[in-house]
Amino acid sequence: MSNRGDTVRIATRGSALARRQAAMIEEQLTQRRLSVELVEVETTGDQIQDELIHRLGTTGAFVRSLDEKVLSGELDAAVHSMKDMPTEQPDELVVAGTPERGPAGDVLVTPDGRTLDELPDGATIGTSSLRRKAQLLAERPDLDIQPLRGNVDTRVQKLLAPSLQREHEARIDAADAEDEEAEEHEAEYDRTPEEWFDDLTELERQALGHDIETEYDAICLAEAGLDRSNLLEFVEYERLDPATVVPAPAQGTIAVTALDGDLAEQLHGILDHPHTRIETTVERSILAELGGGCVAPVGIHARLQGEYVNTAARVLAQDGSEEVRASRDIPVQRHAEAAREFARELADQGATELIEQARRDEPDEPKRS
């Protein structure tokens, strides 16, 4: 540990979701009588707000700044969303703990509860994930996929803002009207604008204040993020079938990195969930072998089932028009090696060409490495 007594100092991003995930780690460690201090660190991904996520580079825009604090000895460990982590890590840095995985899949959130099949032709869906974009277009080529960045709370507020603002304006107009039409509006609305506002959730109140740049019919994001942000009960959503919209490798998994040594072993003993470790090892081994990084639409989802890890992979062109898709039952006893073999089979089927094409399709080099 750093030279600050027996306190484990852990780096975390400052976003609301990152702090919640770090607090989950803190709780597990303090239950084992460890003293923990969480330290917020701003990352490259946090600093560049106008850049699409996949354009921030392939070396972990939301990760490297935290790990540099660990490598320098300034801090003892770092908490990450594992799907953001590059597959190549410095030799002295290890993933000390992978707690039990949360929901791995994606959800479609709409203002009114409509499903993907029920959205109108040309519906606008917000996401900055190339993987989600490609898989949604593969299912519905008519969709208009538009960029969406921000914390989980902010993304949901951007979705809800237009309909809430329209209703608010309609209620204000009805309350202010002085002609015969007012009576119809008064019959339609059983509450005053003030009473209506008082009944809104805090999330909805925040949404009312957003400036609208793009009106989304739906947004697509990870269920784990909504769950850990305590937002699932406040939104209308559809769980997307992970066999169709295949999740990102290690989606829903928290990872704790530390220098290889005694502390890493201690963290491993407290935090590590063996099933999660196996599943994410399979997913990340395939990704590493393919060299997908964050510039290509790659979905990989592994589920430990008895003696095998059922693994689905889907590699697509950015517009969803082409894909390589396969599944395998990978033996647990040699899961890492078998995962790499599966990746080589995917490469032979054309996955490598799709990944290389995705790189060529990028109009500019990423602004940060």
SVG drawing of the C-alpha trace seen along z (x, -y; Angstrom):
<svg xmlns="http://www.w3.org/2000/svg" viewBox="-66 -35 72 65">
<polyline fill="none" stroke="black" stroke-width="0.4" points="0.0,0.0 1.0,-3.6 2.9,-5.3 -0.3,-6.4 -0.7,-3.8 -3.0,-0.9 -5.6,-2.8 -6.1,-1.4 -6.4,-4.5 -8.5,-3.6 -8.8,-5.7 -12.2,-6.3 -13.7,-8.5 -15.8,-11.3 -19.0,-10.4 -22.1,-9.4 -22.0,-5.8 -18.3,-5.5 -18.6,-6.7 -21.4,-4.2 -19.3,-1.4 -16.4,-2.4 -18.7,-2.6 -19.7,1.0 -16.0,2.0 -15.5,-0.1 -18.3,1.7 -17.0,5.1 -13.5,4.2 -14.7,2.4 -16.8,5.4 -13.5,7.3 -12.1,4.6 -10.0,2.8 -9.8,-1.0 -10.5,-2.5 -10.3,-6.0 -11.8,-6.8 -9.9,-9.3 -11.5,-10.9 -9.3,-11.2 -10.2,-13.0 -9.6,-10.9 -9.0,-11.8 -12.5,-10.5 -14.0,-12.9 -12.0,-15.9 -13.1,-15.5 -16.8,-16.0 -17.4,-16.6 -15.8,-13.4 -17.6,-10.2 -16.5,-7.5 -14.9,-5.2 -12.9,-8.2 -11.1,-8.7 -8.5,-6.1 -7.9,-2.4 -5.9,-2.5 -8.6,-3.2 -9.7,-6.8 -11.6,-6.2 -8.9,-4.0 -5.3,-5.0 -5.3,-8.1 -6.4,-6.0 -4.0,-3.2 -1.1,-5.7 -1.8,-6.7 -1.4,-3.1 1.7,-2.5 3.4,-5.6 2.6,-4.4 0.5,-7.5 -2.6,-5.3 -3.0,-1.6 -5.8,-0.4 -8.3,-1.6 -11.9,-0.8 -13.0,-0.5 -15.9,0.6 -14.1,3.6 -15.6,3.1 -13.6,-0.2 -10.3,1.5 -7.8,2.2 -6.9,5.9 -3.1,5.1 -2.0,4.0 1.5,3.2 3.1,6.4 3.3,5.1 -0.4,4.2 -3.0,7.0 -6.8,7.2 -6.8,8.0 -10.6,8.5 -13.6,9.0 -16.7,9.0 -19.9,10.8 -21.1,9.5 -24.2,7.3 -26.6,7.5 -24.5,8.0 -27.0,6.9 -28.3,3.8 -31.7,2.1 -33.8,-0.1 -35.3,-3.0 -38.3,-4.9 -40.5,-7.7 -43.6,-5.7 -42.7,-2.0 -42.5,-1.1 -40.3,1.8 -37.7,1.9 -40.3,3.5 -42.9,0.9 -40.7,-2.1 -41.9,-4.0 -39.9,-3.8 -36.9,-6.1 -37.0,-6.4 -34.1,-8.2 -32.1,-6.1 -29.3,-7.6 -26.1,-5.8 -22.4,-6.4 -21.5,-2.7 -20.5,-1.4 -21.5,2.1 -25.0,1.1 -25.4,-1.1 -24.3,1.7 -26.5,4.4 -29.5,2.2 -29.1,1.3 -28.7,5.0 -32.2,5.6 -33.7,2.3 -31.8,0.7 -34.4,-2.2 -33.3,-3.5 -31.5,-6.8 -28.7,-6.3 -27.5,-9.5 -24.6,-10.2 -25.4,-10.3 -22.8,-11.0 -23.0,-11.9 -23.5,-10.2 -26.3,-7.7 -28.6,-10.2 -27.9,-12.8 -28.6,-10.4 -32.0,-9.5 -32.8,-13.1 -32.0,-13.9 -34.5,-11.3 -37.3,-12.4 -36.9,-16.2 -38.9,-16.8 -42.1,-15.1 -41.9,-16.5 -41.3,-20.0 -44.2,-19.7 -46.6,-18.6 -45.4,-21.4 -46.0,-24.0 -49.4,-22.6 -50.4,-22.7 -49.2,-26.3 -51.1,-27.3 -54.3,-25.7 -54.0,-27.4 -53.4,-30.8 -56.2,-30.5 -59.2,-32.7 -61.5,-31.6 -63.9,-28.8 -61.1,-26.4 -59.8,-26.8 -62.7,-24.8 -61.8,-21.8 -58.2,-22.0 -59.2,-22.3 -61.3,-19.1 -58.3,-17.4 -55.9,-18.3 -56.9,-17.3 -53.9,-19.1 -52.5,-22.6 -49.0,-23.0 -47.6,-23.4 -49.2,-20.2 -48.0,-18.3 -44.5,-19.5 -44.6,-18.6 -45.5,-15.0 -42.5,-14.6 -39.5,-12.6 -36.2,-14.4 -35.0,-12.8 -37.9,-14.3 -37.5,-17.7 -33.8,-17.7 -34.9,-16.7 -37.2,-19.7 -34.2,-22.0 -32.3,-20.4 -31.8,-22.2 -32.9,-19.9 -30.4,-19.4 -31.7,-16.0 -35.1,-14.5 -34.7,-10.8 -37.4,-8.2 -35.3,-5.8 -31.8,-5.4 -29.8,-2.3 -27.4,-1.7 -26.2,1.0 -28.7,2.3 -26.0,2.5 -25.5,-1.3 -29.2,-2.0 -29.4,0.6 -26.4,-0.8 -27.7,-4.3 -31.0,-3.3 -32.9,-4.4 -34.5,-1.1 -37.7,-1.7 -38.1,-5.3 -37.9,-4.5 -39.7,-2.4 -37.4,0.1 -37.1,3.3 -34.3,5.8 -32.7,6.6 -32.0,10.3 -28.2,10.8 -28.2,13.4 -29.3,10.6 -27.7,7.5 -24.6,9.2 -23.1,7.3 -19.7,5.8 -16.9,8.0 -17.0,7.8 -20.1,5.5 -21.6,5.3 -18.4,6.2 -16.4,4.1 -12.6,4.6 -10.1,3.5 -6.5,3.1 -3.5,3.0 0.3,3.7 1.1,7.3 2.0,8.2 0.6,8.7 -2.2,6.1 -3.4,7.6 -3.6,11.0 -5.5,9.6 -8.0,7.8 -8.4,10.9 -9.3,13.0 -12.0,10.5 -13.4,9.4 -13.0,12.0 -16.0,14.0 -14.7,17.1 -17.6,17.4 -17.3,13.8 -13.5,14.2 -13.9,17.1 -16.6,15.4 -14.7,12.2 -11.5,14.0 -13.2,15.8 -14.7,12.5 -11.5,10.5 -9.3,13.3 -11.4,13.4 -11.3,9.6 -7.5,9.5 -7.0,12.2 -9.2,10.4 -7.7,7.0 -11.1,5.3 -10.4,2.6 -13.1,-0.1 -13.1,-1.1 -15.0,1.9 -18.5,3.3 -17.7,6.4 -20.1,8.2 -18.9,11.1 -21.0,12.7 -19.9,15.8 -22.1,17.7 -20.7,20.3 -22.9,23.4 -21.6,26.4 -18.4,27.7 -18.7,25.3 -18.8,21.6 -21.4,20.9 -20.0,18.1 -21.6,16.0 -19.7,13.5 -20.8,11.0 -18.5,8.8 -20.1,6.4 -19.5,3.7 -20.3,0.2 -23.5,0.0 -24.6,3.5 -24.7,4.6 -22.2,7.4 -21.3,9.6 -19.5,12.7 -21.5,14.5 -20.9,17.7 -21.2,19.5 -19.2,22.1 -19.3,24.2 -15.9,23.6 -14.5,26.1 -14.0,24.5 -10.7,26.4 -9.0,24.7 -11.2,21.7 -8.5,19.1 -6.8,21.2 -10.1,22.4 -11.3,18.7 -8.3,17.8 -8.9,20.7 -12.5,19.6 -11.3,16.1 -9.0,17.5 -12.0,19.3 -13.9,16.0 -10.9,14.4 -10.8,17.0 -14.5,16.4 -13.9,12.7 -14.0,11.0 -10.5,9.6 -11.5,8.0 -14.5,6.3 -12.4,5.0 -9.8,3.6 -12.6,2.0 -14.0,0.4 -10.6,-1.2 -10.4,-2.4 -13.9,-3.9 -12.8,-6.2 -12.5,-9.7 -9.7,-10.9 -7.2,-9.5 -8.4,-9.5 -7.6,-12.7 -6.1,-11.0 -4.1,-7.8"/>
</svg>
